[in-house]
Amino acid sequence: MTSRAGPRAAGTDGSDFKHREKVAPHYQMSASLKSEIKKLTIVHLVIWLLIASQVTITHFKLFSHDVVAMPYQWEYPYLLSLLPSLLSGMAMPKNNISYLVISMISAGLFSVAPLIFGAMEMFPVAQQLYRHGKAYRFIFGFSAVSVMYLLMVIAIQVHAGQIYYSKKLLDAWFDSTQEKKKK
C-alpha cells in the first residue's frame, strides 16, 4: 500500500498492478454491444425521422402531392418502431433484462413486421416501374417506391442488427447474473 505522504509498502516495486487492471470478459462484451446498439439506434432514429417527416408533410399538406407522395399504409405502424428503441435505451444503464426482452419482441412487432408488410404492399408498384418504367408517386422528383425500398433495405439491416446485438447483450447479462447466483 502506498500513501501520499509515506513510503511505499515493503515488498513491492509498483509493478504488481497488471492483474488488477483486467476487466471481466462479460463486462467488456456488454460495453461493446451497448455501443453497437446505440449506433444502430441513431441510424434508426434518422430513418424514423425521414418517415415521420413524410407523414407529417403530407398530413399537414406542406408540399403538394406531386413533390412528396402520400405515405404508404405500412409507414403509419412503422412510426411505432420508436418504442423498441426507447425501451432498449432504458434497459442499458442498469442492465435491465426485462426491458431488453420487451424491446426485442416489440422490435419484431413494430419494426420488422411493418417493413415486411410494406415490401408486399409496394411490390406491384415496383414491378410496374421495372417493367414499364412508369412511376406515379414521387418524393422530390425520385420514384417513391424506389426511395422507400432503399430506405426499407437499410431499415431491415438496422433492425436485424439491433435484435442480434440485443440477444447477444441479453446472453452476456444473463451469464453474469448466473455467475453471481452461483457464488
Phi, psi and omega in degrees: 000140177245154174231162182290329185260336187253182181285167178290149179298146182292142175090007177224143177252005178092002182260011182262032183260350186301317182292336180277346182267359180280139178253140180302143185301325181289335175286321177296316180296318180300316181294318181290322179292322176299320179296316179296318180296321179295320178297315179295326178295323177295317177297319178298320179297323178295315178298315180299318179296323178297315180290319178296323179292322177297316180296317180294316181299317181284327180293317181268004177054048179284330174234161177287162181289347175286330181273310179236116184291158174299144180293150173285165182300324185289341184290330180292310176292335178295336179298338176285354181292353176289331181300313178299324179293321177294318179296318178292326175295326177285334181283331188296310188300320184249016180053049182279107184295318184295320177296322181292321177296314178297322178297318180294316180294315181289336175295321176294320184283314186263344183250303186284317182300314177297327179292321177294316177299319179295322178297320178288322181294320185271352184302314179299324179291319178294322179295319178295319178297319182290316184284317188249349180071022182249129175237141183246346179239138183227151172235105183051046175089350178260152177300126183298322182292324178293316180297316183290324176295321177298315178298321180293321179298316178294317182296320179298317179295320180295313182290323176297319177296318178298316181293318180298309181292327176295321178295317178295322177294319177300317177297318179295317179293319182294320178297319181291325178288327177292323177295322179293322180291329180290329183280000000 
